[in-house]
Amino acid sequence: MTLPSYELISGVDPCGPLIFLCDHAGNALPHEYGTLGLEEGEFAAHVAFDIGAAAVTRVLALETGAPAVLGRWSRLLIDLNRGAEDPTLIMALSDRRIVPGNRSVDAAERAKRIAAYHAPYHAAIRGLIEEARAGGNVPVLVSIHSFTPVWRGVQRPWEVGVLWDRDARLAQPLLRLLAEAGFAVGNNEPYSGQLENDSMSMHGTQNGLPHVLIEIRQDLVASDETSGAFARTLKPLILRALEEMGQPVIHFSRAVAPGKGAMAMDESTRTALEAAVFRRLVAHLRTRTDVQNIDLMNLAGFCRNCLGDWYREAAAENGIVLEKDAAREIIYGMAPAEWKARFQTDATAEQKAQFARTQSAHS
């Protein structure tokens, strides 16, 4: 019986906030591929998989109760951290090693490997995301990788790296917490998190989900004992970063990949759409003069004044000076003092009490 291309840890909280991924967990090959022409010893090295990453992922999943998806087969067969169209998906030359079994891969063999090994892995990740969303949660993706202590004769100074693209919600607190814990931390080191169509791009960026990729130096996780200890050190830091990030929400940090037949959404198009939504929001607020600012603050943590202040800050970032009342007038549709005189009512004792209770959550 052919094993699936991934290992699935269901987790006791499949609809919770965390989903762990490990693209390069395994170093085995399906029987039909033999050793791809390599020596058996090659499969114990980084060229075949991320040493220690699977063990760290399993401990994190089991001790947090979160689900996880781990790639079963070696990246020498197919790299699960690449998009299906990526030219490095199947490498004939990897880490200065020729891979004889990959030298003559044609379009048919490429399609076969994608269908058998790449697509099911990513379908399993999508399934966990859909399950979490169906449970009313926005999941947070954490991908675990590892890197070699030395690269081409140069010692790498980092003990752990945090890779991210434009969505810094989880990356920034995690970077700080790792440094405070005494780790030598690489910010987008030793690799960049801006790899188009990698697992984090595919499942995180394109879905607007909070996500981060953690790279661990392999000498710190080379055994079951050290990988378990590292995972248990990492676990509270991830949970603390998650707490500092706040409630996970959908947030698109890059243009969304279009569906079939859809127009591509480039940066200028996305900006135009966001501007249109903002104008509609402002127009709506201008018509709802019955809704008081304190109501907005109590329910949503922001009000008309906040929008005006954000507008002013955005203008300043672009070299445009706006006075506070001038910026707020853009939102109110009139001078703030005039709106207050015409429409603002006295806050009730209940409204004031609720404002005091929720003040820490206000923007």
Secondary structure, 3 states (H helix, E strand, C coil): CCCCCEEEECCCCCCCCEEEEECCCCCECCHHHCCCCCCHHHHHCCCCCCCCHHHHHHHHHHHHCCCEEEECECCCCCCCCCCCCCCCCCCCEECCEECHHHCCCCHHHHHHHHHHHHHHHHHHHHHHHHHHHHCCCCCEEEEEEEECCEECCEECCCCEEEECCCCCCCHHHHHHHHHHCCCCEEECCCCCCCCCCCHHHHHCHHHCCCEEEEEEEHHHCCCHHHHHHHHHHHHHHHHHHHHHHCCCCCCCCCCCCCCCCCCCCCHHHHHHHHHHHHHHHHHHHHHCCCCCHHHHHHHHCCCHHHHHHHHHHHHHHCCCCCCHHHHHHHHHCCCHHHHHHHHCCCCCHHHHHHHHHHHHHCC
